[in-house]
Amino acid sequence: MRCVRCVYWFPIDSSNGIYIYLGSLRDHETLKLIKSISTIGFFTALSRVLGFIRDILIASLLGASPLADAFFAAFKLPNFFRRLFAEGVLSSAFVPLYARLYASEGLARAQRAAEEVFAVLLIILIILVTVFEIFMPTLMKVIAPGFSATPERLEMAVVFARTTFPYILFISLAALISGVLNSHGKFSAASSAPMLLNITMILGLLSSKSYFPSAGHALSFSALVAGILQFLWVFWASHRAALALRFRKPRLTPLVRKLFRSMIPGAIGAGVVQINLLFDIVIASFLPTGAISYLYYADRLNQLPLSIIGIALSTALLPVLSSHLQQNLHEKAHHTQNRVLEMALILTLPAAVALMTFSEPIMTALFERDAFHHKDVIETARTLTAFASGLPAYVLIKIFSTTFFANYDMRTPAQVGGAALVLNVILNLLLMGPLRHVGIALATAISAWLNAAVLAFFLRKRRQLILDQRFKSRFPRIIFSSLVLGCFLSGIQFYWSYDTPHLLQTSALAATIFLGLMMYFLTSLMAGAIVYDDIGSVLKRKRKTSQT
């Protein structure tokens, strides 16, 4: 039996067996890629649902208060390193290196290299955490200089930051182990680990009144515990897969030096969006109380599609592209890249339109209760609209950067990211006056679009991004379908009632989301964004594979 023509049904609701056919796949590697994306996307989506429950509890207990601003500013520091390392530069630099060693010299050599990196990384992280703990008051004045005008808020931020910062030690080590697992196509443990953070913080919030001075203290302690649990989780998974790393005596071998040298420019290239968000906190600290909270809650909503789509696509794409390029299979690499871009835009463009046009009903249904008032809803919704305008760009940056990393080029994304970072700071300063926190979010979106456009320019110039006819044909149809969705949601919002009971609003929001999904799918089908000849039928109860 040999697979001649493979087809794939992508899960819409995998628990009920509902899939959508994506068309013929030219090779087994592409099939594996989409299966990997499905796994990562499923666990990421589940984690984000838990994250929303966590944020609803935070909004209910803290609202947009000075205590909330203090915690969000403090948690931004370890969270920045989490997104940068766990979802960015460490994996981006390590996975291609590990894959190359595994392909050329075997598993034992690749594992030994991973163990060498693990030992040196552990020492670096211990030193880093120690230094940051000592100088945390000074560091918080740099991250949130505006807090100096309110000493109590600054003091709370320092306490919270000192409690949460050791989280980066455990999550960075977990990221390295996750890179090993991902290189062998084992994505479940790494993609499910973030759920532990949300579960632990939810439990901390529920017990905050009984065991902690405040909800901020409970959240900070819970984050530290979650980091330990995440490390133990992926370590256990690596042990089960016979890929556990043994501790070696730390040595700066040539391979370790090469890895860390490549990580320095890669940190800027892969993490430019996160660096921009960190600068947002610096500037927002000068704005009135609540600005940091508005940015946090809006970013959390914006991160939902970004994490599910962007991280899933880029995480699954990197090992596949690295493997294709290592074997000089450039045609396969371009085909895979086009299908990933197509999937990214099919999912992110409607998500961006939905968040921009329906931000206020979403925020009202999710957060308006107790300490989070209607004024806070309005301000956060405006901020979400600005953030969401850059959503497709955030995902494209991840995909384009992954292509550079697979070609062992860390420098170009770093240089482009540095330019985008400078633009973001300039726009922040120009827009924060007239638009306040909304201007900060808008500046981040504009700089992200510039970043994505320049990365695409260099990839096309080097012929590392060649758009095929299928992509060129479907791209404008995806835009049209997304605009139709925007008109549909705008019409519903015009008649939306904000005075109805909260449960009714939540139910109406769920119904609107369902109708919007159906509207987008049907419009895409009729417009040709999803071609009828390719799919045969729209929904199916199982994944199919045709074999002869």
C-alpha positions as CSV (number, residue, x, y, z in Angstrom):
1,M,0.0,0.0,0.0
2,R,1.5,3.3,-1.0
3,C,-0.1,6.8,-0.5
4,V,-0.6,8.3,-3.9
5,R,-2.9,11.2,-3.1
6,C,-3.4,12.4,0.5
7,V,-6.3,14.6,1.5
8,Y,-6.8,16.2,4.9
9,W,-9.8,17.4,6.9
10,F,-8.7,20.1,9.4
11,P,-10.5,20.0,12.8
12,I,-13.3,22.6,13.4
13,D,-14.6,20.7,16.4
14,S,-12.3,17.6,16.9
15,S,-14.2,16.5,20.0
16,N,-17.3,15.9,17.9
17,G,-15.4,14.7,14.9
18,I,-16.1,17.8,12.7
19,Y,-13.5,18.6,10.1
20,I,-13.1,20.8,7.0
21,Y,-11.4,19.6,4.0
22,L,-8.3,21.6,3.0
23,G,-7.6,20.0,-0.3
24,S,-5.0,17.7,-1.7
25,L,-1.6,17.6,0.0
26,R,1.4,17.0,-2.2
27,D,3.5,15.1,0.3
28,H,3.5,13.3,3.6
29,E,5.5,16.1,5.2
30,T,2.7,18.6,4.6
31,L,0.2,16.2,6.1
32,K,2.5,15.9,9.2
33,L,2.7,19.7,9.3
34,I,-1.0,20.3,9.5
35,K,-1.4,17.5,12.1
36,S,1.2,19.3,14.2
37,I,-0.6,22.6,13.8
38,S,-3.8,20.9,14.9
39,T,-2.2,19.6,18.0
40,I,-0.6,22.9,18.9
41,G,-3.7,24.9,18.1
42,F,-5.9,22.7,20.1
43,F,-3.9,22.9,23.3
44,T,-3.2,26.6,22.8
45,A,-6.9,27.3,22.3
46,L,-7.7,25.3,25.5
47,S,-5.1,27.3,27.4
48,R,-6.5,30.6,26.1
49,V,-10.0,29.6,27.3
50,L,-8.5,29.0,30.8
51,G,-6.7,32.3,30.4
52,F,-10.0,34.1,29.8
53,I,-11.4,32.6,33.0
54,R,-8.3,33.9,34.8
55,D,-8.6,37.4,33.3
56,I,-12.3,37.5,34.1
57,L,-11.4,36.8,37.7
58,I,-8.6,39.4,37.7
59,A,-11.0,42.0,36.2
60,S,-13.6,41.2,38.8
61,L,-11.2,41.4,41.7
62,L,-8.8,44.1,40.6
63,G,-10.5,46.0,37.8
64,A,-8.3,48.8,36.5
65,S,-7.0,49.8,39.9
66,P,-3.5,50.9,41.0
67,L,-3.0,47.4,42.3
68,A,-3.9,46.0,38.9
69,D,-1.5,48.4,37.2
70,A,1.3,47.3,39.6
71,F,0.8,43.6,39.0
72,F,0.5,43.9,35.2
73,A,3.7,46.0,35.1
74,A,5.5,43.5,37.3
75,F,4.3,40.5,35.4
76,K,5.2,42.0,32.1
77,L,8.9,41.4,32.8
78,P,8.8,37.5,33.3
79,N,6.0,37.3,30.7
80,F,8.2,39.1,28.2
81,F,10.9,36.5,28.7
82,R,8.3,33.7,28.5
83,R,7.0,34.9,25.1
84,L,10.5,35.7,23.9
85,F,12.1,32.4,24.9
86,A,9.3,29.8,25.1
87,E,7.6,31.1,21.9
88,G,10.5,32.8,20.2
89,V,14.3,33.0,20.0
90,L,15.4,30.0,22.0
91,S,13.4,27.6,19.9
92,S,14.1,29.5,16.7
93,A,17.9,29.3,17.2
94,F,18.0,25.8,18.8
95,V,15.6,23.8,16.7
96,P,17.4,24.2,13.4
97,L,20.8,23.5,15.1
98,Y,19.4,20.4,16.8
99,A,17.7,19.2,13.5
100,R,20.9,19.6,11.5
101,L,22.9,17.6,14.1
102,Y,20.2,14.9,14.3
103,A,20.1,14.6,10.5
104,S,23.9,14.6,9.9
105,E,25.3,12.9,13.1
106,G,22.5,11.1,14.8
107,L,20.5,11.3,17.9
108,A,23.3,10.8,20.4
109,R,25.2,13.9,19.1
110,A,22.1,16.0,19.0
111,Q,21.2,15.1,22.5
112,R,24.7,15.8,23.7
113,A,24.6,19.2,22.2
114,A,21.2,19.9,23.9
115,E,22.7,18.8,27.2
116,E,25.7,21.2,26.8
117,V,23.3,24.1,26.0
118,F,21.1,23.1,29.0
119,A,24.0,23.2,31.5
120,V,25.3,26.6,30.3
121,L,21.8,28.1,30.1
122,L,21.0,27.0,33.7
123,I,24.1,28.9,35.0
124,I,23.2,32.0,33.0
125,L,19.7,32.0,34.2
126,I,20.7,31.6,37.9
127,I,23.0,34.6,37.6
128,L,20.4,36.6,35.7
129,V,17.7,35.9,38.3
130,T,20.0,36.8,41.1
131,V,21.1,40.1,39.6
132,F,17.5,41.1,38.7
133,E,16.3,40.2,42.2
134,I,18.9,42.5,43.8
135,F,18.3,45.4,41.5
136,M,14.6,45.0,41.0
137,P,13.6,48.4,42.5
138,T,15.9,50.2,39.9
139,L,14.6,47.9,37.1
140,M,11.0,48.7,37.9
141,K,11.8,52.4,37.7
142,V,13.0,51.7,34.2
143,I,10.1,49.6,33.1
144,A,7.5,51.8,34.7
145,P,9.1,55.2,35.3
146,G,5.8,56.9,35.7
147,F,5.2,54.8,38.9
148,S,7.8,57.0,40.7
149,A,5.1,59.6,41.1
150,T,3.1,57.1,43.2
151,P,5.5,55.4,45.6
152,E,2.9,52.9,46.8
153,R,2.3,51.6,43.3
154,L,6.0,51.3,42.7
155,E,6.6,49.4,45.9
156,M,3.8,46.9,45.1
157,A,5.2,46.4,41.6
158,V,8.7,45.6,43.1
159,V,7.2,43.1,45.5
160,F,5.2,41.4,42.7
161,A,8.2,41.4,40.3
162,R,10.6,39.9,42.8
163,T,8.1,37.1,43.4
164,T,7.4,36.3,39.7
165,F,10.8,36.8,38.1
166,P,12.3,33.4,39.0
167,Y,9.6,32.1,36.7
168,I,11.8,32.8,33.7
169,L,14.4,30.3,35.0
170,F,12.0,27.4,34.9
171,I,10.2,28.4,31.7
172,S,13.4,29.0,29.8
173,L,14.7,25.5,30.7
174,A,11.3,24.1,29.8
175,A,11.5,25.9,26.4
176,L,14.8,24.1,25.6
177,I,13.3,20.7,26.4
178,S,10.3,21.6,24.4
179,G,12.5,22.4,21.4
180,V,13.9,18.8,21.6
181,L,10.4,17.4,21.8
182,N,9.2,19.6,18.9
183,S,12.2,18.5,16.7
184,H,11.0,14.9,17.0
185,G,7.4,15.9,16.2
186,K,6.1,15.6,19.7
187,F,4.2,18.8,20.3
188,S,1.6,17.8,22.9
189,A,3.5,18.3,26.1
190,A,5.0,21.7,25.2
191,S,1.8,23.1,23.8
192,S,-0.3,22.0,26.8
193,A,2.2,23.3,29.4
194,P,0.8,26.9,29.4
195,M,-2.4,25.5,30.7
196,L,-0.7,24.9,34.0
197,L,0.0,28.7,34.4
198,N,-3.6,29.6,34.0
199,I,-4.9,26.8,36.2
200,T,-2.5,27.7,39.0
201,M,-3.3,31.4,38.8
202,I,-7.1,30.6,38.8
203,L,-6.6,28.6,42.0
204,G,-4.5,31.3,43.5
205,L,-7.2,33.9,42.8
206,L,-9.9,31.7,44.3
207,S,-7.9,31.3,47.5
208,S,-6.5,34.9,47.6
209,K,-8.8,36.2,50.3
210,S,-7.9,33.2,52.6
211,Y,-4.2,32.9,52.2
212,F,-2.7,36.1,50.7
213,P,-2.6,39.8,51.6
214,S,-4.2,40.7,48.2
215,A,-5.1,39.2,44.8
216,G,-1.9,40.7,43.4
217,H,0.2,38.6,45.9
218,A,-1.8,35.5,45.0
219,L,-1.2,36.0,41.3
220,S,2.6,36.6,41.8
221,F,3.1,33.5,43.9
222,S,1.0,31.4,41.6
223,A,3.1,32.4,38.6
224,L,6.2,31.1,40.3
225,V,4.6,27.8,41.2
226,A,3.3,27.4,37.6
227,G,6.9,27.8,36.2
228,I,8.1,24.9,38.3
229,L,5.1,22.8,37.3
230,Q,5.6,23.6,33.6
231,F,9.3,22.5,33.8
232,L,8.4,19.3,35.5
233,W,5.7,18.6,33.0
234,V,7.9,18.8,29.9
235,F,10.8,17.1,31.6
236,W,8.5,14.1,32.4
237,A,7.3,14.1,28.8
238,S,10.9,14.0,27.5
239,H,11.7,11.2,29.9
240,R,8.8,9.2,28.6
241,A,9.9,9.8,25.0
242,A,13.5,8.7,25.9
243,L,14.7,12.2,25.2
244,A,15.5,13.4,28.7
245,L,18.5,15.6,29.0
246,R,21.2,14.7,31.5
247,F,23.1,17.4,33.4
248,R,26.6,17.9,32.2
249,K,29.4,20.1,33.6
250,P,28.9,23.6,32.0
251,R,31.3,24.2,29.2
252,L,31.4,26.9,26.6
253,T,31.9,24.6,23.6
254,P,32.1,26.0,20.1
255,L,28.5,24.8,19.5
256,V,27.2,26.5,22.6
257,R,29.0,29.7,21.6
258,K,27.5,29.5,18.1
259,L,24.0,29.1,19.5
260,F,24.1,32.0,22.0
261,R,25.7,34.3,19.4
262,S,22.8,33.5,17.0
263,M,20.3,34.1,19.8
264,I,21.4,37.7,20.4
265,P,20.2,39.2,17.0
266,G,17.4,36.6,17.0
267,A,16.0,38.0,20.2
268,I,15.3,41.3,18.5
269,G,14.0,39.7,15.3
270,A,11.7,37.1,16.9
271,G,10.6,39.2,19.8
272,V,10.1,42.6,18.3
273,V,6.4,42.5,19.0
274,Q,7.0,41.7,22.6
275,I,9.7,44.3,22.9
276,N,7.2,46.8,21.5
277,L,4.7,45.8,24.1
278,L,7.3,46.2,26.8
279,F,8.0,49.7,25.6
280,D,4.2,50.3,25.7
281,I,4.3,49.7,29.5
282,V,7.2,52.1,29.9
283,I,5.3,54.9,28.2
284,A,1.9,54.0,29.6
285,S,3.2,54.3,33.1
286,F,3.2,58.1,32.6
287,L,-0.6,58.0,31.7
288,P,-3.4,58.2,34.3
289,T,-4.2,55.1,36.4
290,G,-5.8,52.4,34.4
291,A,-3.9,52.8,31.2
292,I,-1.7,49.8,31.8
293,S,-4.7,47.7,32.7
294,Y,-6.5,48.7,29.5
295,L,-3.5,47.7,27.5
296,Y,-3.2,44.4,29.3
297,Y,-6.9,43.3,28.9
298,A,-6.9,44.4,25.2
299,D,-3.6,42.6,24.5
300,R,-5.1,39.4,26.1
301,L,-8.0,39.4,23.7
302,N,-5.6,40.2,20.8
303,Q,-3.3,37.4,21.9
304,L,-6.0,34.7,21.5
305,P,-5.8,34.4,17.7
306,L,-2.2,35.4,17.7
307,S,-1.2,32.5,20.0
308,I,-3.5,29.9,18.5
309,I,-2.7,30.8,14.9
310,G,0.7,32.4,14.9
311,I,2.5,30.3,17.4
312,A,0.9,27.1,16.1
313,L,1.9,27.8,12.5
314,S,5.4,29.0,13.2
315,T,6.2,26.3,15.8
316,A,5.1,23.5,13.4
317,L,6.7,25.2,10.4
318,L,10.3,25.6,11.7
319,P,11.2,21.9,12.0
320,V,9.6,21.1,8.6
321,L,11.3,24.0,6.7
322,S,14.6,23.2,8.4
323,S,14.4,19.6,7.3
324,H,13.4,20.5,3.7
325,L,16.3,23.1,3.4
326,Q,18.8,20.7,5.0
327,Q,17.9,18.2,2.2
328,N,17.8,20.9,-0.5
329,L,14.1,20.3,-1.2
330,H,13.4,23.9,-2.0
331,E,10.2,23.2,-4.0
332,K,8.7,21.4,-1.1
333,A,9.8,24.3,1.2
334,H,8.0,26.9,-1.0
335,H,4.9,24.7,-1.2
336,T,4.7,24.3,2.6
337,Q,5.4,28.0,3.1
338,N,2.5,29.0,0.7
339,R,0.0,26.7,2.4
340,V,1.0,28.1,5.9
341,L,0.6,31.7,4.6
342,E,-2.7,30.8,3.1
343,M,-3.9,29.2,6.4
344,A,-2.6,32.2,8.4
345,L,-4.6,34.8,6.3
346,I,-7.7,32.7,6.1
347,L,-7.8,32.7,10.0
348,T,-6.2,36.0,11.0
349,L,-8.0,38.5,8.6
350,P,-11.5,37.6,9.8
351,A,-10.3,37.5,13.4
352,A,-8.9,41.0,13.1
353,V,-12.0,42.3,11.4
354,A,-14.2,40.7,14.1
355,L,-12.1,42.1,17.0
356,M,-12.1,45.6,15.5
357,T,-15.8,45.8,14.7
358,F,-17.2,44.0,17.7
359,S,-14.8,45.0,20.4
360,E,-17.3,46.7,22.8
361,P,-19.8,43.8,23.0
362,I,-16.9,41.3,23.5
363,M,-15.4,43.4,26.3
364,T,-18.8,44.0,27.9
365,A,-19.7,40.3,27.9
366,L,-16.4,39.1,29.2
367,F,-15.2,41.7,31.7
368,E,-17.9,44.2,32.8
369,R,-18.6,43.1,36.4
370,D,-17.7,44.1,40.0
371,A,-14.5,46.3,40.0
372,F,-14.5,46.5,36.1
373,H,-16.9,49.3,35.2
374,H,-18.5,50.4,31.9
375,K,-16.0,53.2,31.5
376,D,-13.2,50.6,31.7
377,V,-15.0,48.5,29.0
378,I,-15.2,51.5,26.6
379,E,-11.5,52.3,27.0
380,T,-10.3,48.7,26.7
381,A,-12.5,48.2,23.6
382,R,-11.0,51.2,21.9
383,T,-7.5,49.8,22.7
384,L,-8.4,46.4,21.4
385,T,-9.6,47.9,18.1
386,A,-6.2,49.5,17.7
387,F,-4.2,46.3,18.6
388,A,-6.4,44.1,16.3
389,S,-5.6,46.2,13.3
390,G,-2.1,44.8,13.4
391,L,-3.1,41.1,14.1
392,P,-2.4,39.7,10.6
393,A,1.0,41.5,10.7
394,Y,1.9,39.9,14.1
395,V,1.3,36.4,12.7
396,L,3.1,37.2,9.4
397,I,6.2,38.4,11.3
398,K,6.3,35.0,13.1
399,I,6.0,33.1,9.8
400,F,8.5,35.2,7.9
401,S,11.0,35.2,10.8
402,T,10.7,31.4,10.9
403,T,11.8,31.2,7.3
404,F,14.9,33.3,8.0
405,F,15.7,31.1,11.0
406,A,15.3,27.9,9.0
407,N,17.9,29.4,6.6
408,Y,20.2,30.1,9.6
409,D,19.8,33.9,9.2
410,M,19.2,35.6,12.5
411,R,20.6,38.9,11.5
412,T,18.0,40.2,9.0
413,P,15.0,39.8,11.3
414,A,17.0,41.5,14.0
415,Q,17.9,44.5,11.8
416,V,14.3,44.8,10.5
417,G,12.9,44.4,14.0
418,G,15.3,47.1,15.4
419,A,14.0,49.6,12.8
420,A,10.4,48.7,13.6
421,L,11.2,49.1,17.3
422,V,12.5,52.6,16.8
423,L,9.4,53.5,14.7
424,N,7.2,52.1,17.5
425,V,8.9,54.4,20.1
426,I,8.6,57.4,17.9
427,L,4.9,56.7,17.1
428,N,4.2,56.1,20.8
429,L,5.5,59.5,21.7
430,L,3.6,61.2,18.9
431,L,0.3,59.4,19.5
432,M,0.1,59.1,23.3
433,G,-0.7,62.7,23.6
434,P,-3.9,62.9,21.5
435,L,-4.9,59.2,21.8
436,R,-3.4,58.2,25.2
437,H,-3.3,54.4,25.6
438,V,-5.1,53.9,22.3
439,G,-2.3,55.7,20.5
440,I,0.2,53.3,22.2
441,A,-1.7,50.3,20.8
442,L,-2.0,51.8,17.4
443,A,1.7,52.6,17.2
444,T,2.4,48.9,17.9
445,A,0.1,47.8,15.1
446,I,1.7,50.3,12.6
447,S,5.2,49.2,13.4
448,A,4.2,45.5,13.1
449,W,2.9,46.1,9.5
450,L,6.2,47.8,8.6
451,N,8.1,44.9,10.1
452,A,6.2,42.3,8.2
453,A,6.4,44.2,4.9
454,V,10.1,44.6,5.0
455,L,10.7,41.0,6.0
456,A,8.6,39.9,3.0
457,F,10.6,42.2,0.7
458,F,13.9,40.7,1.7
459,L,12.5,37.1,1.5
460,R,11.2,37.8,-2.0
461,K,14.5,39.5,-3.0
462,R,16.4,36.3,-2.0
463,R,13.8,34.1,-3.6
464,Q,13.0,32.5,-0.3
465,L,9.3,33.6,-0.6
466,I,7.8,32.7,-3.9
467,L,4.0,33.1,-3.9
468,D,2.3,30.4,-6.1
469,Q,-0.7,30.9,-8.3
470,R,-3.1,29.3,-5.8
471,F,-2.1,31.9,-3.1
472,K,-2.3,34.8,-5.5
473,S,-5.8,33.8,-6.6
474,R,-7.2,33.2,-3.1
475,F,-5.7,36.2,-1.2
476,P,-8.1,38.9,-2.6
477,R,-11.0,36.5,-2.1
478,I,-10.0,36.1,1.6
479,I,-10.0,39.9,2.0
480,F,-13.5,40.2,0.4
481,S,-14.9,37.5,2.7
482,S,-13.4,39.2,5.7
483,L,-15.0,42.6,4.7
484,V,-18.4,40.9,4.4
485,L,-18.0,39.5,7.9
486,G,-17.2,43.0,9.1
487,C,-20.4,44.4,7.6
488,F,-22.4,41.6,9.2
489,L,-21.0,42.3,12.6
490,S,-21.3,46.0,12.3
491,G,-25.0,45.6,11.6
492,I,-25.5,43.4,14.6
493,Q,-23.6,45.8,16.9
494,F,-25.9,48.7,15.7
495,Y,-28.8,46.9,17.4
496,W,-26.8,45.5,20.3
497,S,-28.3,46.3,23.8
498,Y,-25.9,46.9,26.6
499,D,-28.6,47.2,29.3
500,T,-29.7,43.5,29.1
501,P,-28.7,41.0,31.9
502,H,-25.1,39.8,31.7
503,L,-26.0,36.2,31.0
504,L,-28.2,37.2,28.1
505,Q,-25.4,39.3,26.6
506,T,-23.0,36.4,27.0
507,S,-25.4,34.1,25.2
508,A,-26.0,36.6,22.5
509,L,-22.2,37.0,22.0
510,A,-21.8,33.2,21.6
511,A,-24.6,33.1,19.1
512,T,-23.1,36.0,17.2
513,I,-19.7,34.3,17.0
514,F,-21.4,31.1,15.7
515,L,-23.3,33.1,13.0
516,G,-20.2,35.1,12.1
517,L,-18.2,31.9,11.6
518,M,-21.0,30.5,9.3
519,M,-21.2,33.8,7.4
520,Y,-17.5,33.9,6.8
521,F,-17.3,30.2,5.7
522,L,-20.2,30.5,3.3
523,T,-19.0,33.8,1.9
524,S,-15.5,32.3,1.4
525,L,-17.0,29.3,-0.3
526,M,-19.0,31.5,-2.7
527,A,-16.2,33.9,-3.3
528,G,-13.6,31.2,-4.0
529,A,-11.4,31.8,-1.0
530,I,-12.2,28.1,-0.3
531,V,-12.8,26.5,-3.7
532,Y,-15.7,24.1,-4.0
533,D,-13.9,21.8,-6.5
534,D,-11.2,21.3,-3.9
535,I,-13.4,20.4,-0.9
536,G,-16.0,18.2,-2.4
537,S,-18.3,18.9,0.6
538,V,-18.0,21.5,3.3
539,L,-18.1,19.6,6.6
540,K,-17.1,16.0,7.3
541,R,-17.3,13.8,10.4
542,K,-13.8,12.4,10.0
543,R,-10.4,12.9,8.5
544,K,-9.9,11.0,5.3
545,T,-6.9,9.6,3.4
546,S,-7.2,8.1,-0.1
547,Q,-4.8,5.3,-0.7
548,T,-4.2,2.8,-3.5
